[in-house]
Amino acid sequence: VGDRFSIADLTAASLFYPVVLPPEFPYRVPSKVPARGREFIATLAVRPGGRWIAEMYARHRSAGGVRRIVV
């Protein structure tokens, strides 16, 4: 929503991480994806939505992008 990271961005990136399988994803991902599935995922990852997901993970889950909120 706008130029700020929001709960909507977090939700979308969390739901669609399998499209990109970003290295910043904090949990182990099953490696036994059939070849046709990997090919399909690769076609999605290069599309604008896939690039957006990768950017959100890189920006907000990488060591430099993680922000801790103290309440």
C-alpha positions in Angstrom: 0.0 0.0 0.0 1.8 3.1 -1.2 5.5 3.4 -0.6 5.6 1.9 2.8 5.9 -1.8 3.7 2.6 -2.9 5.1 0.8 -6.0 6.4 -0.6 -6.4 2.9 2.9 -6.6 1.5 3.9 -9.1 4.2 0.8 -11.2 3.6 1.3 -11.3 -0.2 5.0 -12.1 0.0 4.3 -14.9 2.6 1.6 -16.5 0.5 3.5 -16.4 -2.8 7.0 -17.2 -1.7 6.9 -20.6 -3.5 6.8 -18.6 -6.8 10.3 -17.4 -6.1 11.8 -19.5 -3.3 13.9 -16.6 -2.2 17.2 -17.4 -0.3 16.0 -15.2 2.5 13.0 -17.5 3.3 13.7 -18.6 6.8 12.5 -22.2 6.6 13.6 -25.3 4.7 11.8 -25.8 1.4 11.3 -29.3 0.1 13.8 -29.9 -2.7 11.9 -32.7 -4.4 9.9 -30.5 -6.8 9.3 -32.3 -10.2 11.2 -30.8 -13.2 7.9 -29.5 -14.8 7.1 -27.8 -11.5 10.5 -26.1 -11.4 10.1 -25.0 -15.0 6.7 -23.5 -14.2 7.9 -21.8 -11.1 10.9 -20.3 -13.1 8.4 -18.7 -15.6 6.5 -17.1 -12.7 9.6 -15.9 -10.9 10.7 -13.6 -13.8 7.4 -11.9 -14.1 6.7 -8.6 -12.4 4.9 -10.2 -9.5 7.7 -12.7 -9.0 10.3 -10.0 -9.0 8.3 -8.0 -6.5 8.2 -11.0 -4.1 12.0 -11.5 -4.4 12.5 -7.8 -3.8 10.3 -7.9 -0.7 12.3 -10.8 0.8 15.6 -9.3 -0.1 14.7 -5.9 1.3 12.9 -7.0 4.5 14.3 -10.5 5.3 18.0 -10.0 4.5 20.4 -9.3 7.4 20.5 -5.6 6.5 16.7 -5.3 6.0 15.4 -7.0 9.1 13.8 -4.5 11.4 13.0 -5.5 15.0 10.1 -3.7 16.6 10.4 -3.3 20.4 7.1 -2.6 22.1 
